């Protein structure tokens, strides 16, 4: 249930919701920036985890193989590996979430077929030595751009180092579902995707619209669509009654914060609504607004007792997913922020079962201590002001 906005406690979206902020208005003045879709051939699917599964399938990874996964990870990364019958092996990260290259190299053995590398929070990993290691040891590189749909590193779009790259468009654009499989090194002709049907297409569009309406965006559009929105429940009932056998989900549960992987969505294309919004969106505008909101949060929160930004600076060319704040007492601060109505997320909390401080002390620390605040392009200036004021009040002096 969404919080009700008020003069003192606005309902602030954790993820982008539909408004005009993502699109091409005045975007020409910002220049251009590249996205993961500029890295190579692409297929637009319903989630990043579906893209991981497709990459593993294209690499013919199966029973008896191992896949190296960062110990600091979203639990949604693991089920696609298990679906292929392979074994995930976890490598260590540094305190800033950078890849521990020595540990990564030490984990490679004769069963290793691929390594996944994540650009956390939109901050690029140093990919050249990782690419060189994979080439020298004969293993595939899957570049995880779930936090980094937009951005460049070393003059190249993120996603261009991997044999395959995966991305999550719904973290960066106001859409209900969306992911991408990209490859600069391999043909994606074998990867054929098609629509999941009318029910999925309608749900993806209406849910995207309704999320925007729930946060006070696009009121004129909401007024114009009041009749079809009121009829939605009846429409879902008709669609369900028209199906034979058990009722299948109209959309993947990845759109509703689940970590599950359902292979029935492997051959399903992202919705027409989501694909259309991607074409209309202005990545340069999205990047500029996210960087501006990130900079405001960084300036206002840096130096507060008991917290600090995870990174010393936002690199040129980076487009942040969220603002990661490292807290000395995360549980108490998280409770205070949630009680105050601050939207935040805890990436990699919890870690996959069995992954703990013995596996990687830094991953356990980051999982527990990083509280991530929104900095997306749909935030209004007053909402950023409120976030800053509320976080500052919640941090004990």
matplotlib code that plots the C-alpha trace (Angstrom):
import matplotlib.pyplot as plt

x = [0.0, 1.4, 1.8, -0.7, 1.1, 0.7, 2.3, 4.8, 5.2, 5.1, 4.7, 8.1, 8.6, 11.6, 11.8, 11.0, 7.3, 5.7, 5.9, 7.6, 11.0, 12.5, 11.7, 13.1, 11.9, 15.0, 17.2, 19.0, 20.8, 22.3, 24.1, 24.0, 25.1, 25.3, 23.4, 24.0, 22.0, 24.8, 27.2, 26.1, 23.2, 20.3, 17.1, 14.6, 13.1, 11.1, 13.9, 17.6, 17.4, 15.8, 18.7, 21.1, 19.4, 19.5, 23.2, 24.0, 21.9, 23.7, 27.1, 25.8, 26.5, 25.1, 25.5, 29.0, 29.9, 30.6, 29.8, 31.7, 29.3, 30.2, 29.6, 27.9, 24.9, 21.2, 19.6, 17.9, 21.2, 21.5, 18.3, 19.2, 22.5, 20.8, 18.2, 21.0, 22.2, 25.4, 27.0, 27.5, 30.9, 31.3, 34.3, 35.2, 34.8, 36.6, 35.2, 34.0, 32.4, 35.2, 36.1, 38.9, 40.8, 43.2, 40.4, 38.5, 41.6, 42.1, 38.5, 38.9, 39.4, 38.8, 35.0, 34.7, 32.8, 31.8, 32.1, 29.5, 30.7, 28.4, 28.6, 27.1, 24.8, 25.9, 29.6, 31.7, 34.1, 37.6, 36.8, 40.1, 42.0, 38.9, 38.4, 42.1, 41.9, 38.8, 40.5, 43.7, 41.8, 39.3, 36.2, 33.2, 32.4, 28.8, 28.7, 25.9, 24.6, 21.4, 22.5, 24.0, 21.7, 23.1, 26.8, 30.2, 33.6, 37.0, 35.3, 33.0, 29.4, 28.9, 28.1, 30.7, 33.3, 31.4, 30.7, 27.2, 25.8, 22.5, 20.5, 17.4, 15.6, 12.8, 15.4, 16.1, 12.8, 9.2, 8.1, 6.5, 8.9, 12.0, 15.4, 18.0, 20.4, 23.3, 26.4, 29.2, 30.9, 28.1, 25.2, 21.8, 20.0, 19.3, 17.5, 14.0, 11.4, 7.7, 4.9, 3.4, -0.1, -2.8, -3.2, 0.5, 0.6, -2.4, -1.2, 2.3, 0.8, -1.8, 0.5, 3.0, 0.4, -1.2, 2.2, 2.6, -0.9, -0.4, 2.4, 0.6, 2.1, 0.2, -3.1, -4.6, -3.9, -5.4, -8.6, -8.8, -8.3, -10.7, -13.1, -10.7, -8.9, -12.2, -12.9, -9.6, -10.8, -13.6, -11.1, -8.8, -11.8, -12.8, -9.2, -8.9, -12.3, -11.2, -8.2, -8.3, -6.6, -4.7, -4.5, -1.0, 0.5, -0.1, 3.3, 6.6, 6.9, 10.2, 8.1, 6.8, 10.2, 10.4, 13.8, 12.2, 13.1, 10.3, 11.7, 8.3, 9.3, 12.6, 11.1, 8.9, 9.6, 9.4, 6.0, 5.2, 4.6, 8.1, 9.8, 8.0, 9.0, 12.7, 12.6, 11.1, 13.3, 16.3, 19.2, 21.2, 18.3, 17.9, 21.6, 21.8, 18.9, 20.1, 23.6, 22.1, 20.0, 23.0, 25.2, 22.6, 22.3, 26.1, 26.7, 24.0, 24.7, 28.5, 30.1, 27.1, 28.1, 27.7, 27.1, 29.1, 28.6, 29.9, 32.0, 34.3, 33.0, 30.6, 32.8, 32.4, 30.1, 28.4, 24.6, 23.7, 20.9, 20.6, 22.6, 24.3, 24.8, 27.1, 25.7, 27.5, 24.2, 22.1, 19.3, 18.4, 18.7, 16.7, 13.9, 13.9, 13.9, 11.1, 9.0, 9.5, 8.3, 11.6, 11.8, 15.0, 16.3, 18.9, 20.6, 21.9, 20.1, 19.9, 22.6, 22.1, 21.7, 25.2, 27.0, 28.3, 31.3, 33.3, 32.7, 33.5, 33.7, 33.2, 30.1, 28.5, 29.4, 28.0, 24.8, 24.2, 25.4, 24.4, 21.1, 20.2, 18.2, 16.4, 18.1, 16.1, 15.0, 11.3, 12.1, 10.8, 13.0, 10.8, 10.9, 14.8, 14.6, 12.3, 14.6, 17.6, 15.9, 14.4, 17.6, 19.6, 17.0, 17.2, 21.0, 21.9, 24.1]
y = [0.0, 3.4, 6.0, 8.9, 12.2, 15.1, 18.5, 17.1, 13.6, 13.2, 9.9, 9.6, 6.8, 4.5, 3.8, 5.9, 6.5, 7.8, 11.6, 13.8, 13.8, 10.8, 12.1, 14.3, 17.7, 20.0, 17.0, 18.4, 20.9, 18.0, 16.3, 12.5, 9.6, 5.9, 3.0, -0.7, -1.0, 0.8, -2.0, -4.6, -6.6, -6.7, -8.5, -6.7, -9.1, -8.8, -8.7, -8.9, -12.4, -13.7, -12.1, -13.9, -17.2, -16.6, -15.7, -18.9, -20.9, -19.3, -20.2, -23.8, -23.9, -26.9, -29.7, -30.0, -26.4, -23.6, -19.9, -17.4, -14.9, -11.9, -12.6, -9.2, -9.9, -9.8, -13.2, -13.0, -13.8, -17.3, -19.1, -18.8, -20.5, -23.3, -23.6, -24.5, -27.2, -25.3, -24.5, -20.9, -20.2, -16.8, -14.6, -11.7, -7.9, -5.1, -2.7, -0.3, -3.3, -3.4, -6.9, -8.6, -9.7, -11.9, -13.9, -14.0, -15.5, -18.0, -19.3, -20.3, -24.0, -26.5, -26.5, -22.7, -21.7, -18.1, -15.2, -12.5, -9.0, -6.4, -2.6, -1.8, 1.3, 2.6, 2.7, 0.9, -1.9, -1.7, -4.1, -4.2, -6.5, -8.7, -9.1, -10.0, -12.6, -14.2, -14.3, -15.8, -18.5, -19.3, -18.4, -16.3, -12.9, -11.9, -8.2, -7.3, -3.9, -4.2, -1.1, 0.6, 0.8, 4.2, 5.2, 4.9, 3.8, 4.3, 5.7, 2.7, 2.1, -0.2, -3.7, -3.7, -5.8, -8.9, -11.9, -11.0, -8.2, -8.0, -5.0, -4.0, -1.2, -0.9, 0.4, 3.4, 4.1, 4.4, 1.0, -2.0, -4.6, -4.7, -6.1, -6.6, -9.2, -7.6, -8.9, -7.2, -10.5, -13.0, -13.1, -13.0, -14.5, -17.7, -15.7, -15.4, -13.6, -12.9, -11.2, -12.8, -12.0, -9.3, -9.7, -9.0, -6.1, -4.4, -5.0, -3.7, -0.5, 0.1, -0.7, 1.8, 4.4, 3.7, 3.9, 7.4, 8.4, 7.0, 9.5, 12.5, 12.4, 13.0, 14.1, 15.1, 11.6, 10.1, 12.1, 11.1, 7.4, 7.1, 4.9, 2.2, 2.2, 1.6, -1.3, -3.0, -5.4, -6.6, -6.9, -9.1, -11.3, -11.8, -12.7, -15.2, -16.8, -17.2, -19.3, -23.0, -24.8, -23.1, -19.3, -18.2, -14.9, -12.1, -10.6, -11.9, -11.7, -10.0, -6.8, -7.2, -7.4, -11.2, -13.0, -16.0, -17.1, -18.5, -20.1, -19.6, -16.0, -16.9, -16.4, -13.5, -10.0, -6.9, -5.2, -2.8, -0.1, -0.5, -0.8, 2.4, 4.3, 3.3, 4.7, 8.0, 8.4, 10.7, 8.9, 12.2, 13.8, 10.8, 10.8, 14.5, 14.5, 11.5, 13.0, 16.2, 14.5, 12.3, 15.4, 17.2, 14.1, 13.7, 17.4, 17.4, 14.0, 13.8, 14.6, 13.5, 11.4, 7.6, 7.6, 8.3, 7.9, 4.5, 6.2, 9.2, 10.7, 10.1, 9.4, 11.2, 9.2, 7.4, 7.3, 6.2, 3.8, 4.9, 6.8, 4.2, 5.4, 3.4, 3.4, 2.5, 1.4, 0.4, -1.4, 1.5, 4.1, 1.9, 1.7, 5.4, 6.2, 3.8, 5.1, 8.6, 7.5, 7.6, 5.2, 3.2, -0.2, -2.6, -4.2, -7.8, -8.0, -10.8, -12.6, -16.0, -18.7, -19.8, -16.7, -14.9, -13.2, -16.4, -16.3, -12.6, -10.2, -7.2, -8.6, -9.3, -5.8, -4.1, -6.2, -5.1, -1.5, 0.0, 1.9, 3.1, 6.3, 7.2, 9.7, 8.9, 11.4, 11.4, 13.1, 16.6, 19.3, 19.5, 15.7, 15.8, 18.6, 16.5, 13.4, 15.4, 17.1, 13.8, 11.8, 14.5, 14.4, 10.6, 10.5, 10.8, 13.7]
z = [0.0, -1.0, 1.6, 1.3, 0.5, 2.8, 3.3, 5.7, 4.4, 0.7, -1.0, -2.9, -5.4, -4.8, -8.6, -11.6, -12.2, -15.4, -15.9, -18.4, -16.8, -18.7, -22.2, -24.8, -23.7, -23.8, -24.1, -27.1, -24.8, -22.8, -25.7, -25.9, -23.8, -24.5, -22.9, -22.7, -25.9, -27.7, -26.7, -29.3, -30.6, -28.1, -27.2, -24.9, -22.4, -19.2, -16.6, -16.0, -14.5, -17.7, -19.6, -17.3, -18.0, -21.7, -21.6, -19.7, -22.2, -25.1, -23.5, -23.2, -19.4, -17.7, -15.2, -13.8, -14.7, -12.2, -12.6, -10.6, -8.9, -6.7, -3.0, -2.9, -5.1, -5.7, -4.8, -8.2, -9.9, -8.5, -9.6, -13.4, -12.6, -10.7, -13.5, -15.9, -13.5, -12.8, -9.4, -8.3, -6.7, -4.9, -5.2, -2.9, -3.3, -1.8, 0.8, -2.0, -3.8, -6.4, -7.7, -5.7, -8.8, -6.9, -5.3, -8.6, -10.2, -7.4, -7.7, -11.4, -11.9, -14.7, -14.1, -14.4, -17.5, -16.8, -14.4, -13.6, -12.8, -11.4, -11.9, -8.5, -8.1, -11.6, -10.7, -13.3, -12.4, -13.9, -16.7, -18.7, -16.3, -15.7, -19.5, -19.8, -17.1, -18.7, -22.1, -20.6, -18.7, -21.4, -19.6, -20.6, -19.0, -18.3, -17.6, -15.1, -15.9, -13.9, -12.0, -15.0, -18.0, -18.9, -18.7, -20.1, -18.8, -20.5, -23.6, -24.1, -23.2, -20.2, -21.4, -24.2, -22.3, -21.7, -24.0, -22.9, -20.9, -19.0, -17.9, -16.1, -17.9, -15.2, -12.7, -15.0, -16.8, -15.7, -16.9, -15.1, -16.5, -18.7, -19.1, -21.9, -23.2, -25.1, -26.8, -28.6, -29.4, -30.3, -32.6, -30.9, -33.9, -32.0, -29.2, -30.5, -28.3, -28.8, -27.0, -23.9, -25.1, -24.8, -21.0, -20.4, -22.8, -21.2, -17.7, -18.4, -19.8, -17.1, -14.2, -15.5, -15.8, -12.4, -10.6, -12.0, -11.0, -7.5, -6.9, -8.4, -11.8, -15.1, -13.5, -16.9, -18.3, -15.2, -15.7, -19.3, -18.5, -15.5, -17.3, -18.6, -15.3, -13.4, -15.9, -15.3, -12.7, -14.9, -17.8, -15.7, -14.8, -18.4, -19.4, -16.5, -17.3, -21.0, -20.0, -19.8, -16.9, -14.1, -14.3, -15.3, -14.2, -16.6, -15.8, -14.3, -10.6, -11.1, -11.5, -8.0, -6.1, -6.1, -6.5, -8.2, -11.7, -13.9, -17.1, -18.8, -19.4, -21.3, -24.7, -23.9, -25.2, -23.2, -23.6, -26.5, -23.9, -22.4, -25.7, -26.9, -23.8, -24.3, -27.8, -26.5, -23.5, -23.5, -21.7, -21.5, -19.6, -17.3, -16.6, -16.0, -13.5, -11.7, -11.3, -10.1, -7.4, -6.4, -6.1, -3.9, -1.6, -1.5, -0.5, 2.1, 3.8, 3.6, 6.9, 9.1, 12.1, 11.7, 7.9, 4.7, 1.0, -0.2, -2.8, -2.6, -5.8, -8.7, -11.7, -15.0, -17.3, -14.5, -14.2, -10.6, -9.9, -6.3, -3.7, -1.5, 2.1, 4.4, 8.0, 11.2, 12.8, 9.8, 11.6, 13.8, 11.0, 8.6, 11.2, 11.7, 8.0, 7.3, 10.1, 8.7, 5.2, 3.4, 0.5, 0.5, -0.5, 0.8, -2.1, -1.5, 1.9, 2.5, 0.6, -0.9, 1.7, 3.0, 1.8, 4.9, 6.5, 6.1, 2.3, 2.1, 5.0, 2.7, 1.1, 4.5, 5.6, 2.5, 2.6, 6.2, 6.1, 2.8, 2.8, -0.7, -1.3, -4.5, -6.9, -10.1, -12.6, -11.6, -8.2, -7.8, -6.2, -3.2, -2.7, -2.7, -0.2, 2.0, 1.7, 2.7, 5.7, 6.9, 6.6, 8.5, 11.3, 11.5, 11.8, 15.5, 16.5]

ax = plt.figure().add_subplot(projection="3d")
ax.plot(x, y, z, "-o")
ax.set_aspect("equal")
plt.show()
